[in-house]
Amino acid sequence: MDRKSVWAAAAALLLAFLLPLCAAFAEEDPGFVDPTRPPNAPEYDTKRPEDLQEDQIVASSFILMERESGDILMSRNEENLMYPASTTKIMTALIALQFCDDLDTQLTISETANTLEEGASVVPFKTGETVTLRDALYGMMLKSGNEAANAVAEFVAGDIDSFVSLMNETAAALGCTSTHFVNPNGLHNDVHYTTAHDLARIMDAAMDNEDFRTIISTPTWTLSSTDMNPARQITNSNAHILKDNNYYYRYSIGGKTGFTSQAGYCLVEAAEKDGTELIAVIMYSGKYSRWPDTSRLFSKGFTMYKSITPEEIYAQNPTRLQLSGFAEDDVGEISDDGTRTRGLLTLRIEAVDPSRKVVITGAVDDVDAIAADYESYTNTTWLVEARAPVTAGEVMGVLTFYPSDQEPAKYNLVATRSVAARDNAPPTLDEIQRRVEEDDSLFPPFSLDWALPPILLAAAVLFGLFKARRLLFRRRRRKAKIPQPKKRYYT
């Protein structure tokens, strides 16, 4: 190889290295100023997420909300007017899913839908291409395709202006007080704005739709082939649900990213842990700081809530019965005072309906209060007497738990061990009933155990009658002995 060829190869290698680097710098909008944390902000401790402070969040405006209660757990400037960028597409998807049940219905990408400003993100779909509504929604939410958002708007309402009217009406219906949309995609417009709090309300409503949850939680999606494009795979722009990157967050359900130079880097996301669902909204954060901003908020929020099952609460203080009629050689169990007590029996609980899983979820203090006062939320119906004999696995009773926001749940109270009865123990009521049912004779077999009580009662009644008769007779005799005055006549 001559010298010219060597230099040419070197130049080609250098160009191949510099071009991606230049492209990376060119992507950053010169009008965007990447925000940072205050220089005196304390270092974030991953082992103590509950200690998160506002200065450890970069975003200019943010909110953390618990879904079930709507409680705001942490926020800053949540009512400030902000530009939402592509997080607008959450509202677009919400309306489309409300109006359209069949996601496999087809729509055509119009020239109007594909007329976008330079640099706008696209799937891309071609003008005149016919795609399913499902693919359009996935392209809009995962790849942030602006032409897909326009096409969805035209399909639902006939034209973009009519759809925008639907967006603003829906926002007002959801309680958004500081939101105004002018397009379905979020491309910048000075009068296209919202707040972190309003975005949380919109995300909360969208999370009620199962199709929406499925779409935002999908890491990759394969678009169907059309007459203009082959089948191709698109990747979700939300780094929190992509396992092959440093920002993966295992509790993330999904969400929507956004960026314009005026809006900064935005993220609206939902996460779930142990039955608690949170929504975080990050507005005007940095290109990379929006990911730790969101995960830190979620981690703090999850420390403020807990979940526990009735089985777990019961295990902390199980029901214990002191049986009667137990055999003399019964080993017993260790009682609360640390001594071994014969005839003591611990019961475990088993759900009557194993397919139903009851979970108590709420603020830490509220859940702890329920656990401490568990008996106030339960009622026990006993099926047998608390006496031996008892067989391990025998159902002794039924415990009903009454959650505040769910249907009552029933649990069998089951004996954890067998307890034999002593040889001379009187029969239980169940045994007496069983013997009577099994005896075909008109008269039950004589047994001093059941005969003695009525005999003693009859004797007591007879004795009482006898004593009463004697007392009455004595009174009559005493009255008869009283001398009667004699009649005297005077003249």
C-alpha positions as CSV (number, residue, x, y, z in Angstrom):
1,M,0.0,0.0,0.0
2,D,1.5,3.4,-1.0
3,R,1.7,6.5,1.2
4,K,-1.4,8.1,-0.4
5,S,-3.5,5.1,0.3
6,V,-2.4,5.1,3.9
7,W,-3.3,8.8,4.4
8,A,-6.6,8.2,2.7
9,A,-7.4,5.4,5.0
10,A,-6.4,7.4,8.1
11,A,-8.5,10.3,6.9
12,A,-11.5,8.0,6.5
13,L,-11.1,6.6,10.0
14,L,-10.8,10.1,11.5
15,L,-13.9,11.3,9.6
16,A,-15.8,8.2,10.8
17,F,-14.9,9.1,14.4
18,L,-15.7,12.8,14.1
19,L,-19.0,12.7,12.3
20,P,-21.0,11.0,15.1
21,L,-19.3,13.3,17.6
22,C,-20.3,16.4,15.6
23,A,-23.8,15.0,15.2
24,A,-24.1,14.5,18.9
25,F,-23.2,18.2,19.5
26,A,-25.5,19.3,16.7
27,E,-28.5,17.5,18.4
28,E,-28.3,19.8,21.4
29,D,-30.4,22.9,20.7
30,P,-28.4,26.0,21.3
31,G,-31.4,27.6,22.8
32,F,-31.5,25.1,25.6
33,V,-29.7,25.7,28.9
34,D,-29.0,22.4,30.7
35,P,-30.1,23.0,34.4
36,T,-28.0,21.7,37.3
37,R,-28.4,21.2,41.0
38,P,-27.3,24.0,43.3
39,P,-23.6,23.7,44.1
40,N,-24.3,23.4,47.8
41,A,-26.8,20.6,47.4
42,P,-26.1,17.7,49.7
43,E,-25.0,14.4,48.2
44,Y,-27.8,12.0,47.6
45,D,-27.7,8.9,49.7
46,T,-29.2,5.9,47.8
47,K,-29.4,4.0,51.1
48,R,-31.7,6.7,52.6
49,P,-34.2,7.6,49.9
50,E,-36.6,9.0,52.6
51,D,-34.1,11.8,53.2
52,L,-34.5,13.3,49.6
53,Q,-34.4,17.1,49.6
54,E,-35.6,19.5,46.9
55,D,-32.1,20.6,46.1
56,Q,-31.2,17.1,45.0
57,I,-33.7,17.4,42.2
58,V,-32.6,19.3,39.0
59,A,-36.0,19.9,37.4
60,S,-37.4,23.4,37.6
61,S,-40.9,22.1,38.3
62,F,-41.9,18.6,39.5
63,I,-44.5,16.7,41.5
64,L,-44.8,13.3,43.1
65,M,-48.4,12.1,43.6
66,E,-49.9,8.9,45.0
67,R,-52.6,7.7,42.7
68,E,-55.3,6.2,45.0
69,S,-55.5,9.2,47.3
70,G,-54.3,12.0,45.0
71,D,-52.0,13.1,47.8
72,I,-49.0,15.2,46.7
73,L,-46.0,13.7,48.4
74,M,-43.3,16.2,47.2
75,S,-43.3,19.1,44.7
76,R,-41.7,22.3,43.5
77,N,-43.4,24.9,41.4
78,E,-46.1,22.4,40.5
79,E,-48.5,25.1,39.6
80,N,-46.1,27.1,37.4
81,L,-47.0,27.3,33.7
82,M,-44.6,25.2,31.8
83,Y,-44.3,23.9,28.2
84,P,-45.1,20.1,28.1
85,A,-43.3,19.2,24.8
86,S,-44.2,15.6,23.8
87,T,-45.7,14.7,27.1
88,T,-48.7,16.3,25.4
89,K,-49.1,12.9,23.6
90,I,-50.4,11.4,26.9
91,M,-53.6,13.4,26.4
92,T,-53.7,12.5,22.7
93,A,-53.5,8.8,23.5
94,L,-56.1,9.1,26.3
95,I,-58.7,10.6,24.0
96,A,-58.0,8.2,21.2
97,L,-58.4,5.2,23.5
98,Q,-61.6,6.7,24.9
99,F,-63.2,7.1,21.4
100,C,-61.8,4.0,19.7
101,D,-62.4,0.5,20.9
102,D,-60.9,-1.3,17.9
103,L,-57.1,-0.6,17.8
104,D,-56.8,-2.7,14.6
105,T,-58.8,-0.2,12.6
106,Q,-56.8,1.5,9.9
107,L,-56.0,5.1,9.3
108,T,-54.1,6.9,6.5
109,I,-51.2,9.3,7.1
110,S,-52.3,12.5,5.4
111,E,-50.0,15.2,3.9
112,T,-51.3,17.6,6.7
113,A,-50.3,15.1,9.4
114,N,-46.8,14.7,7.8
115,T,-46.2,18.5,7.5
116,L,-43.9,19.2,10.4
117,E,-41.2,21.7,11.3
118,E,-37.6,20.8,10.6
119,G,-36.1,18.5,13.2
120,A,-39.4,17.2,14.6
121,S,-39.3,13.6,15.7
122,V,-41.0,11.1,13.5
123,V,-41.7,7.3,13.5
124,P,-41.4,7.7,10.4
125,F,-44.6,7.0,8.5
126,K,-44.9,8.1,4.9
127,T,-47.6,10.4,3.4
128,G,-50.4,8.1,2.1
129,E,-49.3,5.1,4.2
130,T,-52.1,3.1,5.8
131,V,-51.4,1.8,9.3
132,T,-53.4,0.5,12.2
133,L,-54.4,2.7,15.0
134,R,-52.4,0.4,17.3
135,D,-49.2,1.0,15.3
136,A,-49.9,4.8,15.2
137,L,-50.3,4.9,19.0
138,Y,-47.2,2.8,19.6
139,G,-45.2,5.0,17.1
140,M,-46.5,8.1,18.9
141,M,-45.8,7.0,22.5
142,L,-42.6,5.0,22.0
143,K,-40.9,6.8,19.2
144,S,-42.6,10.2,19.9
145,G,-43.7,10.4,16.3
146,N,-45.3,13.8,15.7
147,E,-46.9,12.7,12.4
148,A,-48.4,9.8,14.2
149,A,-50.0,12.1,16.8
150,N,-51.4,14.3,14.0
151,A,-52.8,11.3,12.1
152,V,-54.5,9.9,15.3
153,A,-56.0,13.4,15.9
154,E,-57.4,13.5,12.4
155,F,-58.7,10.0,12.6
156,V,-60.6,10.6,15.9
157,A,-62.0,14.1,15.3
158,G,-61.8,14.6,11.5
159,D,-59.3,17.4,11.7
160,I,-56.6,18.6,14.2
161,D,-58.5,21.8,15.3
162,S,-61.5,19.7,16.4
163,F,-59.3,17.3,18.2
164,V,-57.5,20.1,20.1
165,S,-60.9,21.3,21.3
166,L,-61.5,17.8,22.6
167,M,-58.1,18.0,24.4
168,N,-59.0,21.2,26.2
169,E,-62.5,20.0,27.1
170,T,-61.1,16.8,28.5
171,A,-58.4,18.7,30.5
172,A,-61.1,20.9,32.1
173,A,-63.2,17.8,32.9
174,L,-60.2,16.3,34.7
175,G,-59.8,19.3,36.9
176,C,-56.9,20.9,35.0
177,T,-57.0,24.6,35.9
178,S,-53.9,25.9,34.0
179,T,-53.7,23.9,30.8
180,H,-54.2,25.0,27.2
181,F,-53.3,22.8,24.2
182,V,-53.0,24.0,20.6
183,N,-51.7,20.8,18.9
184,P,-51.8,17.0,19.6
185,N,-48.1,16.5,19.6
186,G,-46.5,19.1,21.8
187,L,-44.3,20.9,19.3
188,H,-43.6,24.3,20.8
189,N,-46.2,27.1,20.7
190,D,-46.2,30.0,23.2
191,V,-49.8,29.3,24.2
192,H,-49.4,25.6,24.5
193,Y,-48.8,25.1,28.2
194,T,-49.7,23.2,31.3
195,T,-48.4,22.6,34.8
196,A,-46.8,19.6,36.6
197,H,-49.9,19.2,38.7
198,D,-52.2,19.2,35.6
199,L,-50.0,16.7,33.8
200,A,-50.2,14.4,36.9
201,R,-54.0,14.6,36.7
202,I,-53.9,13.7,33.0
203,M,-51.5,10.8,33.5
204,D,-53.7,9.6,36.4
205,A,-56.7,9.4,34.1
206,A,-54.8,7.7,31.3
207,M,-53.5,5.0,33.7
208,D,-57.1,3.8,34.2
209,N,-57.0,2.5,30.6
210,E,-55.4,-0.9,30.3
211,D,-54.4,-0.4,26.6
212,F,-52.5,2.8,27.6
213,R,-50.7,0.9,30.4
214,T,-49.7,-1.8,28.0
215,I,-48.4,0.7,25.4
216,I,-46.2,2.7,27.8
217,S,-44.8,-0.4,29.4
218,T,-43.6,-1.9,26.1
219,P,-39.8,-1.7,25.6
220,T,-39.9,-2.4,21.9
221,W,-42.6,-2.8,19.3
222,T,-42.7,-4.2,15.8
223,L,-44.7,-2.1,13.4
224,S,-46.6,-4.1,10.8
225,S,-45.5,-4.1,7.2
226,T,-47.4,-1.8,4.8
227,D,-47.3,-1.2,1.1
228,M,-44.8,1.6,1.8
229,N,-42.7,0.2,4.6
230,P,-41.5,-3.2,5.7
231,A,-42.1,-4.5,9.3
232,R,-39.6,-2.7,11.6
233,Q,-38.9,-2.5,15.3
234,I,-39.1,0.7,17.3
235,T,-37.7,1.3,20.8
236,N,-39.3,3.1,23.7
237,S,-37.6,6.5,24.5
238,N,-38.1,5.9,28.2
239,A,-34.8,4.7,29.6
240,H,-36.4,3.6,32.8
241,I,-38.0,0.5,31.2
242,L,-35.0,-0.5,29.1
243,K,-33.0,-3.1,31.0
244,D,-29.8,-2.7,29.0
245,N,-29.0,0.8,30.2
246,N,-27.8,2.4,33.4
247,Y,-31.1,4.2,34.1
248,Y,-33.3,1.2,34.3
249,Y,-35.8,1.4,37.1
250,R,-37.4,-1.9,38.0
251,Y,-40.6,-0.4,39.5
252,S,-41.4,1.8,36.5
253,I,-44.7,1.0,34.7
254,G,-43.8,3.5,31.9
255,G,-44.5,7.0,30.8
256,K,-43.7,9.6,28.1
257,T,-40.6,11.7,27.5
258,G,-40.5,15.1,25.9
259,F,-38.0,17.8,24.8
260,T,-37.9,21.2,23.1
261,S,-35.5,23.9,23.8
262,Q,-38.2,25.9,25.5
263,A,-39.6,22.9,27.6
264,G,-36.3,21.3,28.5
265,Y,-36.2,17.6,29.1
266,C,-39.5,16.4,30.5
267,L,-40.7,13.0,31.8
268,V,-44.2,11.9,33.0
269,E,-44.0,8.5,34.5
270,A,-45.9,6.0,36.7
271,A,-44.3,3.3,39.0
272,E,-45.7,0.6,41.2
273,K,-44.4,-1.2,44.2
274,D,-46.3,-3.6,46.6
275,G,-49.6,-2.2,45.5
276,T,-48.8,1.5,45.7
277,E,-48.8,3.4,42.4
278,L,-47.1,6.8,42.1
279,I,-46.9,9.4,39.4
280,A,-44.0,11.7,38.9
281,V,-43.8,14.7,36.6
282,I,-40.5,16.2,35.7
283,M,-40.4,19.5,33.8
284,Y,-37.4,21.4,32.4
285,S,-34.7,19.0,33.7
286,G,-31.4,18.0,32.1
287,K,-30.9,15.5,29.3
288,Y,-29.6,12.9,31.7
289,S,-30.8,14.3,35.1
290,R,-34.5,13.6,34.3
291,W,-33.9,9.9,34.9
292,P,-32.3,10.2,38.4
293,D,-34.8,13.0,39.2
294,T,-37.7,10.7,38.7
295,S,-36.3,7.5,40.3
296,R,-35.3,9.5,43.4
297,L,-38.8,10.8,43.7
298,F,-40.3,7.4,43.3
299,S,-37.9,5.9,45.9
300,K,-38.8,8.5,48.4
301,G,-42.5,8.0,47.8
302,F,-42.4,4.3,48.3
303,T,-40.8,4.8,51.7
304,M,-44.0,6.7,52.7
305,Y,-46.3,3.8,51.8
306,K,-46.5,0.2,52.7
307,S,-48.6,-2.9,51.9
308,I,-49.4,-5.8,54.1
309,T,-51.8,-8.8,53.8
310,P,-54.3,-10.0,56.5
311,E,-52.2,-13.2,56.7
312,E,-49.1,-11.1,57.6
313,I,-51.0,-9.1,60.2
314,Y,-52.5,-12.3,61.7
315,A,-49.1,-14.0,61.9
316,Q,-47.9,-11.2,64.3
317,N,-50.6,-12.2,66.8
318,P,-52.3,-15.4,65.9
319,T,-55.4,-16.8,67.7
320,R,-54.6,-19.2,70.5
321,L,-57.2,-21.4,72.2
322,Q,-57.0,-22.9,75.7
323,L,-58.7,-26.3,75.2
324,S,-60.5,-28.3,77.9
325,G,-60.7,-32.0,78.2
326,F,-57.1,-32.6,76.9
327,A,-55.1,-35.7,77.7
328,E,-52.8,-35.6,80.6
329,D,-49.7,-36.3,78.4
330,D,-50.4,-33.3,76.1
331,V,-47.2,-31.4,75.5
332,G,-49.0,-28.0,75.1
333,E,-47.3,-24.9,73.7
334,I,-45.3,-22.0,75.0
335,S,-47.7,-19.3,76.2
336,D,-47.2,-15.5,76.1
337,D,-45.6,-15.5,79.5
338,G,-42.9,-18.0,78.4
339,T,-44.3,-21.0,80.2
340,R,-45.4,-24.3,78.6
341,T,-49.2,-24.7,78.9
342,R,-50.9,-27.9,78.2
343,G,-54.0,-27.8,76.1
344,L,-52.9,-24.5,74.4
345,L,-53.5,-24.6,70.6
346,T,-52.4,-22.1,68.0
347,L,-54.6,-21.6,64.9
348,R,-53.4,-20.6,61.5
349,I,-55.5,-18.9,58.8
350,E,-56.2,-20.1,55.3
351,A,-58.2,-18.1,52.7
352,V,-61.5,-19.6,52.0
353,D,-61.0,-18.3,48.4
354,P,-57.3,-18.9,47.6
355,S,-57.7,-17.1,44.3
356,R,-58.4,-13.8,46.0
357,K,-55.4,-11.9,47.3
358,V,-56.3,-9.1,49.8
359,V,-53.7,-6.5,50.2
360,I,-53.9,-3.5,52.6
361,T,-52.0,-0.6,51.1
362,G,-51.7,3.0,52.4
363,A,-49.6,5.5,54.2
364,V,-47.2,3.8,56.7
365,D,-49.0,5.3,59.8
366,D,-52.5,4.2,58.5
367,V,-51.4,0.7,57.8
368,D,-49.7,0.4,61.1
369,A,-52.8,1.6,62.8
370,I,-54.9,-1.1,61.1
371,A,-52.4,-3.8,62.1
372,A,-52.4,-2.6,65.7
373,D,-56.2,-2.6,65.9
374,Y,-56.7,-5.7,63.7
375,E,-59.5,-7.1,65.9
376,S,-61.7,-4.1,65.1
377,Y,-61.7,-5.1,61.5
378,T,-62.5,-8.8,62.0
379,N,-65.3,-11.0,63.3
380,T,-64.8,-14.7,64.2
381,T,-67.5,-17.4,64.0
382,W,-66.6,-20.6,65.9
383,L,-67.6,-23.9,64.3
384,V,-66.6,-26.3,67.2
385,E,-66.1,-26.1,70.9
386,A,-62.6,-25.2,72.4
387,R,-62.0,-28.7,73.8
388,A,-60.2,-31.8,72.9
389,P,-60.1,-33.9,70.8
390,V,-58.7,-31.8,68.0
391,T,-57.1,-33.0,64.8
392,A,-54.3,-31.1,63.0
393,G,-55.8,-29.3,60.0
394,E,-59.3,-29.2,61.5
395,V,-61.2,-26.0,60.8
396,M,-62.1,-24.6,64.2
397,G,-63.8,-21.4,63.0
398,V,-64.0,-18.7,60.3
399,L,-62.5,-15.3,60.6
400,T,-64.0,-12.5,58.4
401,F,-61.8,-9.5,57.6
402,Y,-63.6,-6.2,56.6
403,P,-61.2,-4.0,54.5
404,S,-62.4,-0.4,54.3
405,D,-62.4,-0.3,50.5
406,Q,-62.9,-4.0,49.5
407,E,-65.4,-6.8,49.9
408,P,-65.1,-8.8,53.1
409,A,-62.6,-11.7,53.0
410,K,-63.1,-15.0,54.8
411,Y,-60.3,-17.1,56.3
412,N,-60.6,-20.6,57.9
413,L,-59.0,-20.9,61.4
414,V,-57.1,-24.2,61.2
415,A,-55.6,-26.2,64.1
416,T,-51.8,-26.4,63.8
417,R,-51.6,-29.7,65.8
418,S,-53.6,-32.6,67.1
419,V,-54.7,-32.6,70.8
420,A,-56.0,-35.9,72.3
421,A,-58.8,-36.0,74.8
422,R,-58.5,-37.6,78.2
423,D,-60.1,-41.0,78.7
424,N,-62.8,-39.9,81.1
425,A,-63.6,-36.6,79.4
426,P,-67.4,-36.0,79.0
427,P,-68.5,-36.0,75.4
428,T,-68.8,-32.7,73.5
429,L,-72.0,-31.4,72.1
430,D,-70.9,-32.5,68.6
431,E,-70.3,-36.0,69.9
432,I,-73.6,-36.2,71.6
433,Q,-75.4,-35.0,68.5
434,R,-73.5,-37.4,66.3
435,R,-74.3,-40.3,68.6
436,V,-78.0,-39.4,68.6
437,E,-78.0,-39.2,64.8
438,E,-76.3,-42.5,64.5
439,D,-78.7,-44.3,67.0
440,D,-81.8,-45.8,65.3
441,S,-83.7,-46.6,68.6
442,L,-86.5,-44.4,69.8
443,F,-84.7,-43.8,73.1
444,P,-81.1,-42.7,73.4
445,P,-78.7,-44.9,75.3
446,F,-78.5,-44.2,79.0
447,S,-75.5,-42.2,80.1
448,L,-74.9,-40.7,83.5
449,D,-73.2,-37.8,81.7
450,W,-76.4,-36.6,80.1
451,A,-78.9,-38.1,82.6
452,L,-77.4,-36.7,85.8
453,P,-78.2,-33.0,85.2
454,P,-81.9,-33.5,84.6
455,I,-82.1,-36.0,87.6
456,L,-80.5,-33.5,89.9
457,L,-82.8,-30.8,88.6
458,A,-85.9,-32.9,89.2
459,A,-84.7,-33.8,92.7
460,A,-84.2,-30.2,93.5
461,V,-87.7,-29.3,92.3
462,L,-89.3,-32.1,94.4
463,F,-87.3,-31.2,97.4
464,G,-88.5,-27.6,97.0
465,L,-92.1,-28.6,96.7
466,F,-91.8,-30.9,99.8
467,K,-90.3,-28.0,101.9
468,A,-93.0,-25.6,100.7
469,R,-95.7,-28.1,101.6
470,R,-94.4,-28.6,105.2
471,L,-94.0,-24.9,105.7
472,L,-97.6,-24.4,104.6
473,F,-98.9,-27.2,106.8
474,R,-97.2,-25.8,109.9
475,R,-98.7,-22.4,109.4
476,R,-102.2,-23.9,109.2
477,R,-101.7,-25.9,112.5
478,R,-100.4,-22.8,114.3
479,K,-103.4,-20.9,113.2
480,A,-105.8,-23.6,114.4
481,K,-104.4,-23.6,118.0
482,I,-105.1,-19.9,118.5
483,P,-107.9,-19.7,121.2
484,Q,-111.2,-18.2,120.1
485,P,-112.8,-15.6,122.4
486,K,-116.0,-16.7,124.2
487,K,-119.2,-14.9,123.8
488,R,-120.6,-13.2,127.0
489,Y,-123.9,-11.7,127.5
490,Y,-124.6,-8.9,130.0
491,T,-127.9,-7.8,131.3
